[in-house]
Amino acid sequence: MQEQLEHITRFIEEEIRHKQDLIDQQADTILRLQKSIEEHQQETHRHMEQLNEYQKVSDGNRQLINKLLGDLSKLQQDLDWYKRTYEERSFLGTIMEKIRRRF
């Protein structure tokens, strides 16, 4: 009977050690996973900040492009006016217009 009790005790102790080892392994796994999650969250945060920065730069570039397109349109209108004024009008008409502007 004593022998059976010792056998059961050894069996229980081995089971406890085995389960404690499993618990320790799982705790290590949980810590590694938590660290990995934290690193991924930090990386995601960095990427979001970069995305916001790139979006601001993109918006600034878009505004600059729109301004330049507007400037080009105004310059094209000026160029068209000069063409109409100096190429399509007669030389005499241009001279008379300049004289009228002075007086």
Steps between C-alpha positions, in 0.01 A plus 500: 500500500781740593666415171189583304465830686861588416439402140190722485691784671785475245247492218321808633830685554608419144167621367531820703855559368386429147205735531720766662741470206209544260379802695850652491527439125160655440590799718818549293297471181249755629780745588660458156165552329426809711840642408438422135158667513653808662770518230239467227288772659801732517584426138139561397505830689822603320348407165187701577712804587695460177177461305361819653823684420499374140136598465578854619786522251273364227232758583760777491627376165145483366438861606827608341413319177157665493660842557752437224224388264314822580817701434549317170142579403552870576827504305328329208231768509770769505676332210175481305438870567849591375446286190168669430647841570828483314452229238138536393462877523656730253816685589322834466213388729749395767685832485174697526388293801830573677465872427144504636613333821760768566249782480 
